[in-house]
Amino acid sequence: MSSIARRQLGNLGISLDELVQIIQVLTDENFVQSICLSSDFQLWRDIYSISWGTMHLFLNFEMTEADELMITLDLPERRML
């Protein structure tokens, strides 16, 4: 996990264990949209929305050019697609 991702979790008051729990409870009902980021469909981003505690979060799962899965969290007021 990158230092930026760790800082992002800390800023939201979410522990790494909680992030795992959040991901484990996601269902199809939480799915918002999928975005293709390349013409060959190898780079993509799937976005999920979930309420966690008092927060409403957007989770972004993105396949990068380095063939790594990047996970980011956003609050609705900071949401950037």
C-alpha positions in Angstrom: 0.0 0.0 0.0 1.4 3.4 -0.9 2.1 6.1 1.6 -0.5 8.3 -0.1 -3.1 5.6 0.3 -2.2 5.1 4.0 -2.5 8.9 4.6 -5.8 8.9 2.8 -7.1 6.2 5.1 -5.8 8.1 8.1 -7.5 11.3 7.0 -10.8 9.5 6.7 -10.3 7.8 10.1 -10.3 4.3 8.5 -7.9 1.6 9.5 -6.5 -1.0 7.1 -8.6 -3.7 8.7 -11.7 -1.5 8.2 -10.8 -1.1 4.5 -10.6 -4.9 4.2 -14.1 -5.1 5.8 -15.5 -2.5 3.5 -14.3 -4.3 0.5 -15.6 -7.6 1.8 -19.1 -6.3 2.2 -19.4 -4.8 -1.3 -22.1 -6.3 -3.5 -23.5 -5.6 -6.9 -25.9 -3.2 -5.3 -22.9 -0.9 -4.4 -21.7 -0.8 -8.0 -21.9 2.6 -9.6 -20.1 2.4 -13.0 -17.2 1.0 -14.9 -15.0 3.3 -17.0 -12.6 2.1 -19.7 -9.4 4.0 -19.6 -7.8 2.6 -22.7 -9.0 1.7 -26.2 -8.0 -2.0 -25.7 -10.0 -2.3 -22.4 -6.9 -3.3 -20.4 -7.0 -0.2 -18.2 -10.2 0.3 -16.4 -11.8 1.7 -13.2 -14.8 0.3 -11.4 -16.6 2.6 -8.9 -18.6 1.4 -5.9 -20.6 3.5 -3.4 -21.1 2.4 0.2 -22.2 3.9 3.6 -19.7 3.1 6.3 -20.4 4.4 9.8 -21.4 8.1 9.4 -19.6 8.4 6.0 -20.7 7.8 2.5 -17.7 6.6 0.4 -16.8 5.9 -3.2 -14.3 3.1 -3.7 -12.4 3.1 -7.0 -10.7 -0.1 -8.2 -8.4 0.8 -11.1 -6.1 -1.4 -13.2 -2.9 0.6 -14.0 -0.5 0.4 -16.8 1.9 -1.4 -14.5 -0.7 -4.2 -14.3 -1.4 -3.4 -10.7 -4.8 -2.9 -9.0 -5.0 0.5 -7.3 -7.8 1.1 -4.7 -8.7 4.6 -3.7 -11.4 6.0 -1.5 -13.3 9.3 -2.0 -15.9 11.2 -0.1 -18.8 12.4 -2.3 -17.8 16.1 -1.9 -14.2 15.2 -3.1 -15.3 12.7 -5.7 -13.3 12.9 -8.9 -13.9 10.5 -11.8 
